[in-house]
Amino acid sequence: MAKNRHKELGLSDQEVLGMYETMLLARRIDERMWLLNRSGKIPFVISCQGQEASQVGASYALNREKDYVLPYYRDLGVVLAFGMTPKEIMLSGFAKAEDPNSGGRQMPGHFGQRKNRIVTGSSPVTTQVPHAVGIALAARMEGSDSVSFVTFGEGSSNQGDFHEGANFAGVHKLPVIFMCENNKYAISVPIEKQLACERVSDRAAGYGMPGITIDGNDLLEVYKTVKEAADRCRNGEGPVLIETVCNRLTPHSSDDDDRTYRSPDEMAKAKSQDPIVLFGSYLRENGLIDDELEKEINDRIMAQVNEATDYAEEAPYAMPEDALEHVYHEKA
């Protein structure tokens, strides 16, 4: 990355340090979840590792006071940037009653929190896309300048929900940003067996919107691209499809073994492009971080992760009868 590139984008030193800390917080929470899963304490993990730059760069480019986000299951960096806390993430992992996403009734990765405009997704992939388009339509009807931001993997771009949502948004020029986090695998299916076109962004032309492919490991490039897309949406110019090409540094989930379909050489190359390491190097080159500050940030994050883990592990489970809450109409 070029020196002082963040200043050219209007970002202060403190803002980029905050972005780095949010990425690192997402990574440390994710790593802790894997340890808890492997020790039999939580049932499932679906990881954000390797995609933090796409998630955090995009989130900081949005208005986190009024925009709506519809994240997909890997988007730990997005929901942390939009206000969800490590404690709330851990409560979800342990499926406890205080879990803000579902009261402990959904598996991890089903993020939802009304106060922070994080709209819940569902286990069938891509259902969040038409929901995002509906929210963008509501913003248009209300005269609001809020933007709807929705993410999904490249496998999801093959689903009908994506195509229907993109078509409707394109026809009506709605203020919605579609961001595909292309980590090159839909579970074990590689990208070349998913798409007949070269890039996911090539599909944008069919829906009358710009399609942009960028390096998803470059946090500042993601920030710049999403900021420009958000400005376009607020100006009434319609939707944008952004494809961030990144790497999944873990198996698809804690139930997957990616050694059966990914070579050691491929994994070594992916790890050499770790977005947290890359952005940490940029901060060092610009004199914004040194060993002492890096340790201070990591220690602060680990204290949060440890406190969140301890709290969630000791928190009570929901009552069995709560399983039916919000499912059927309840008489007053």
Stockholm file with secondary structure:
# STOCKHOLM 1.0

chainA/1-332         MAKNRHKELGLSDQEVLGMYETMLLARRIDERMWLLNRSGKIPFVISCQGQEASQVGASYALNREKDYVLPYYRDLGVVLAFGMTPKEIMLSGFAKAEDPNSGGRQMPGHFGQRKNRIVTGSSPVTTQVPHAVGIALAARMEGSDSVSFVTFGEGSSNQGDFHEGANFAGVHKLPVIFMCENNKYAISVPIEKQLACERVSDRAAGYGMPGITIDGNDLLEVYKTVKEAADRCRNGEGPVLIETVCNRLTPHSSDDDDRTYRSPDEMAKAKSQDPIVLFGSYLRENGLIDDELEKEINDRIMAQVNEATDYAEEAPYAMPEDALEHVYHEKA
#=GR chainA/1-332 SS CCTTHHHHTTCCHHHHHHHHHHHHHHHHHHHHHHHHHHTTSSSCCCCCTTCHHHHHHHHHHSCTTTCEEECCTTCHHHHHHTTCCHHHHHHHHTTCTTCTTTSSCSCTTCCCBGGGTBCCCCSSTTTHHHHHHHHHHHHHHHTCCCCEEEEEETTGGGSHHHHHHHHHHHHHTCSEEEEEEECSEETTEEGGGTCSSSCGGGGGGGGTSCEEEEETTCHHHHHHHHHHHHHHHHTTCCCEEEEEECCCCSCSSTTCCGGGTSCHHHHHHHHTTCHHHHHHHHHHHTTSCCHHHHHHHHHHHHHHHHHHHHHHHHSCCCCGGGGGTTTSCCCC
#=GC SS_cons         CCTTHHHHTTCCHHHHHHHHHHHHHHHHHHHHHHHHHHTTSSSCCCCCTTCHHHHHHHHHHSCTTTCEEECCTTCHHHHHHTTCCHHHHHHHHTTCTTCTTTSSCSCTTCCCBGGGTBCCCCSSTTTHHHHHHHHHHHHHHHTCCCCEEEEEETTGGGSHHHHHHHHHHHHHTCSEEEEEEECSEETTEEGGGTCSSSCGGGGGGGGTSCEEEEETTCHHHHHHHHHHHHHHHHTTCCCEEEEEECCCCSCSSTTCCGGGTSCHHHHHHHHTTCHHHHHHHHHHHTTSCCHHHHHHHHHHHHHHHHHHHHHHHHSCCCCGGGGGTTTSCCCC
//
